[in-house]
Amino acid sequence: MKKLRKKLMWAGIAILAVFALVYSKTDVTLAGNESTRFAVVQAVGEQSVFHIENTAFKTVDRVVRDGHIYSDKPLPIGWTLGMLYKIPHRIFGLNFTENYYLSVYLVNLFFSGLINILLFVWMFRMFCRIPCGNLYLKFFLALG
């Protein structure tokens, strides 16, 4: 039973990884939420600032304060992604100006893909703690 549980967990991780690789977006839509958050990611990751006037992402969701333009969205998500994006930016020289589509793809891949995999593992383990029920049902519930 434990071997099957482990195989199902790794199968779920593989399925979600493939979906993340295939379905991660390479472009930012004109939606304010998305472009504003990516502007914060670029500002924090490439420029180490919070003001977004010198970014590749234009948005109407903004606040002007002390002569700088800032995002009006809560900063924890943008700041966290920006700090994670800073690693490939510093090591490989990746930036949104020269490598726009690749940068957007990698941010979407690592954030949404990794979060989905972590949620699946957590939910599958939580479902497996329940003694009754079919293991395959628990797998598909966690995968969903």
Backbone hydrogen bonds in HBPLUS format (Angstrom, degrees):
<---DONOR---> <-ACCEPTOR-->    atom                        ^
c    i                          cat <-CA-CA->   ^        H-A-AA   ^      H-
h    n   atom  resd res      DA  || num        DHA   H-A  angle D-A-AA Bond
n    s   type  num  typ     dist DA aas  dist angle  dist       angle   num
A0005-ARG N   A0001-MET O   2.99 MM   4  6.21 155.4  2.05 144.8 151.8     1
A0006-LYS N   A0002-LYS O   2.97 MM   4  6.16 156.5  2.03 144.3 150.1     2
A0007-LYS N   A0003-LYS O   2.89 MM   4  6.13 157.6  1.94 147.9 154.4     3
A0008-LEU N   A0004-LEU O   2.86 MM   4  6.05 159.3  1.90 150.5 156.0     4
A0009-MET N   A0005-ARG O   2.95 MM   4  6.15 151.4  2.03 142.8 150.8     5
A0010-TRP N   A0006-LYS O   3.02 MM   4  6.28 164.4  2.04 151.0 154.1     6
A0011-ALA N   A0007-LYS O   2.87 MM   4  6.03 147.3  1.97 143.4 153.6     7
A0012-GLY N   A0008-LEU O   2.90 MM   4  6.08 157.0  1.95 146.7 152.2     8
A0013-ILE N   A0009-MET O   3.00 MM   4  6.29 155.6  2.06 146.7 153.5     9
A0014-ALA N   A0010-TRP O   2.95 MM   4  6.13 157.7  2.00 143.0 149.0    10
A0015-ILE N   A0011-ALA O   2.88 MM   4  6.11 160.3  1.92 150.9 156.3    11
A0016-LEU N   A0012-GLY O   2.96 MM   4  6.13 168.0  1.98 151.3 154.3    12
A0017-ALA N   A0013-ILE O   2.90 MM   4  6.03 150.3  1.99 144.4 153.2    13
A0018-VAL N   A0014-ALA O   2.96 MM   4  6.17 158.7  2.01 150.4 155.3    14
A0019-PHE N   A0015-ILE O   3.01 MM   4  6.27 164.0  2.03 150.2 154.9    15
A0020-ALA N   A0016-LEU O   2.88 MM   4  6.03 154.9  1.94 143.8 151.0    16
A0021-LEU N   A0017-ALA O   2.91 MM   4  6.12 156.9  1.96 147.0 153.2    17
A0022-VAL N   A0018-VAL O   2.97 MM   4  6.16 155.1  2.03 151.2 157.6    18
A0023-TYR N   A0019-PHE O   2.82 MM   4  5.75 166.9  1.84 153.6 157.8    19
A0024-SER N   A0020-ALA O   3.19 MM   4  5.53 128.3  2.48 138.5 140.3    20
A0035-SER N   A0031-ALA O   3.19 MM   4  6.35 175.5  2.20 160.1 161.3    21
A0036-THR N   A0032-GLY O   2.94 MM   4  5.82 156.7  1.99 148.5 155.2    22
A0037-ARG N   A0033-ASN O   3.09 MM   4  6.21 159.8  2.13 144.7 150.1    23
A0038-PHE N   A0034-GLU O   2.99 MM   4  6.21 160.2  2.03 150.6 156.4    24
A0039-ALA N   A0035-SER O   2.92 MM   4  6.04 143.6  2.05 138.1 148.1    25
A0040-VAL N   A0036-THR O   3.10 MM   4  6.42 150.0  2.19 144.3 151.4    26
A0041-VAL N   A0037-ARG O   2.94 MM   4  6.26 154.8  2.00 146.2 153.7    27
A0042-GLN N   A0038-PHE O   2.90 MM   4  6.12 161.5  1.93 148.9 153.0    28
A0043-ALA N   A0039-ALA O   2.89 MM   4  6.06 162.8  1.92 146.7 152.0    29
A0044-VAL N   A0040-VAL O   2.86 MM   4  5.95 171.4  1.87 155.3 157.6    30
A0045-GLY N   A0041-VAL O   2.80 MM   4  5.69 160.1  1.84 146.1 153.0    31
A0046-GLU N   A0042-GLN O   2.86 MM   4  5.52 162.1  1.89 142.7 148.3    32
A0047-GLN N   A0043-ALA O   3.03 MM   4  5.06 136.7  2.22 117.8 130.8    33
A0048-SER N   A0043-ALA O   2.87 MM   5  6.07 106.0  2.43 143.2 159.1    34
A0049-VAL N   A0043-ALA O   3.19 MM   6  5.49 169.5  2.20 121.9 124.3    35
A0048-SER N   A0044-VAL O   3.28 MM   4  4.31 134.9  2.49 103.0 110.5    36
A0052-ILE N   A0069-ILE O   2.68 MM  17  5.68 151.7  1.76 153.9 163.1    37
A0062-ARG N   A0060-VAL O   3.04 MM   2  5.67 121.8  2.39 108.9  92.7    38
A0063-VAL N   A0070-TYR O   2.78 MM   7  5.15 153.2  1.85 146.4 152.2    39
A0070-TYR N   A0063-VAL O   2.75 MM   7  5.15 168.7  1.76 156.1 160.1    40
A0065-ARG N   A0068-HIS O   2.85 MM   3  5.42 163.8  1.88 161.5 165.0    41
A0068-HIS N   A0065-ARG O   3.00 MM   3  5.42 165.7  2.02 119.5 124.1    42
A0079-TRP N   A0075-LEU O   2.77 MM   4  5.65 169.2  1.78 169.8 172.4    43
A0080-THR N   A0076-PRO O   2.99 MM   4  5.92 161.6  2.03 140.0 145.6    44
A0081-LEU N   A0077-ILE O   2.98 MM   4  6.15 171.3  1.98 155.8 158.3    45
A0082-GLY N   A0078-GLY O   2.83 MM   4  5.88 151.4  1.91 141.6 150.8    46
A0083-MET N   A0079-TRP O   2.87 MM   4  6.11 152.3  1.95 149.3 156.0    47
A0084-LEU N   A0080-THR O   3.02 MM   4  6.31 152.5  2.10 146.7 154.4    48
A0085-TYR N   A0081-LEU O   2.74 MM   4  5.91 150.6  1.83 147.2 156.4    49
A0086-LYS N   A0082-GLY O   2.95 MM   4  6.05 131.3  2.19 136.3 148.3    50
A0087-ILE N   A0084-LEU O   3.36 MM   3  5.82 148.6  2.46 106.1 113.0    51
A0089-HIS N   A0085-TYR O   3.14 MM   4  6.27 152.8  2.21 149.7 158.0    52
A0090-ARG N   A0086-LYS O   2.91 MM   4  5.98 156.7  1.97 145.4 150.0    53
A0091-ILE N   A0087-ILE O   2.97 MM   4  6.11 167.6  1.99 157.6 161.5    54
A0092-PHE N   A0088-PRO O   2.90 MM   4  5.35 150.5  1.99 129.4 138.7    55
A0093-GLY N   A0089-HIS O   3.03 MM   4  4.70 126.9  2.32 113.8 123.7    56
A0099-ASN N   A0095-ASN O   2.96 MM   4  5.57 149.0  2.06 143.2 153.2    57
A0103-SER N   A0099-ASN O   2.89 MM   4  5.89 160.0  1.93 155.3 161.6    58
A0104-VAL N   A0100-TYR O   2.97 MM   4  6.19 166.3  1.99 156.8 160.4    59
A0105-TYR N   A0101-TYR O   2.94 MM   4  6.03 161.4  1.98 145.2 151.0    60
A0106-LEU N   A0102-LEU O   2.90 MM   4  6.08 163.3  1.93 150.7 154.8    61
A0107-VAL N   A0103-SER O   3.00 MM   4  6.18 161.8  2.03 151.0 155.7    62
A0108-ASN N   A0104-VAL O   2.98 MM   4  6.15 167.4  2.00 152.3 156.1    63
A0109-LEU N   A0105-TYR O   2.75 MM   4  5.87 159.3  1.79 151.1 158.0    64
A0110-PHE N   A0106-LEU O   2.92 MM   4  5.97 175.5  1.93 149.9 151.4    65
A0111-PHE N   A0107-VAL O   3.00 MM   4  5.93 159.4  2.05 144.5 151.2    66
A0112-SER N   A0108-ASN O   2.94 MM   4  5.64 144.2  2.07 138.0 147.4    67
A0113-GLY N   A0109-LEU O   2.85 MM   4  5.12 133.1  2.08 125.2 140.0    68
A0114-LEU N   A0110-PHE O   3.21 MM   4  5.31 143.8  2.35 110.7 121.3    69
A0115-ILE N   A0111-PHE O   3.08 MM   4  5.95 156.7  2.13 139.2 146.4    70
A0116-ASN N   A0112-SER O   2.99 MM   4  6.04 160.1  2.03 144.9 150.5    71
A0117-ILE N   A0113-GLY O   3.03 MM   4  6.26 158.4  2.08 149.1 154.9    72
A0118-LEU N   A0114-LEU O   2.95 MM   4  6.15 163.9  1.98 151.0 155.4    73
A0119-LEU N   A0115-ILE O   2.91 MM   4  6.11 156.9  1.96 149.5 156.0    74
A0120-PHE N   A0116-ASN O   2.93 MM   4  6.11 156.1  1.99 146.2 152.7    75
A0121-VAL N   A0117-ILE O   2.99 MM   4  6.25 169.1  2.01 156.0 157.7    76
A0122-TRP N   A0118-LEU O   2.99 MM   4  6.13 165.3  2.02 147.7 152.2    77
A0123-MET N   A0119-LEU O   2.88 MM   4  6.02 168.7  1.89 151.7 155.1    78
A0124-PHE N   A0120-PHE O   2.81 MM   4  5.90 164.5  1.84 156.9 161.7    79
A0125-ARG N   A0121-VAL O   3.02 MM   4  6.11 162.0  2.05 147.4 152.3    80
A0126-MET N   A0122-TRP O   2.96 MM   4  6.18 151.7  2.04 144.4 153.0    81
A0127-PHE N   A0123-MET O   2.83 MM   4  6.07 161.3  1.87 153.3 157.8    82
A0128-CYS N   A0124-PHE O   2.91 MM   4  6.08 149.4  2.00 144.1 152.8    83
A0129-ARG N   A0126-MET O   3.24 MM   3  5.38 144.8  2.37  99.6 109.3    84
A0130-ILE N   A0127-PHE O   3.12 MM   3  5.54 153.0  2.20 108.7 116.6    85
A0138-LYS N   A0134-ASN O   3.12 MM   4  6.46 156.0  2.18 147.7 154.1    86
A0139-PHE N   A0135-LEU O   2.93 MM   4  6.19 150.4  2.02 142.8 151.4    87
A0140-PHE N   A0136-TYR O   2.97 MM   4  6.24 163.4  2.00 150.4 153.3    88
A0141-LEU N   A0137-LEU O   2.90 MM   4  6.06 151.9  1.98 147.6 155.8    89
A0142-ALA N   A0138-LYS O   2.98 MM   4  6.11 162.2  2.01 146.4 151.1    90
A0143-LEU N   A0139-PHE O   2.87 MM   4  6.02 154.0  1.93 147.2 155.5    91
A0144-GLY N   A0140-PHE O   2.94 MM   4  5.96 148.9  2.04 136.9 144.6    92
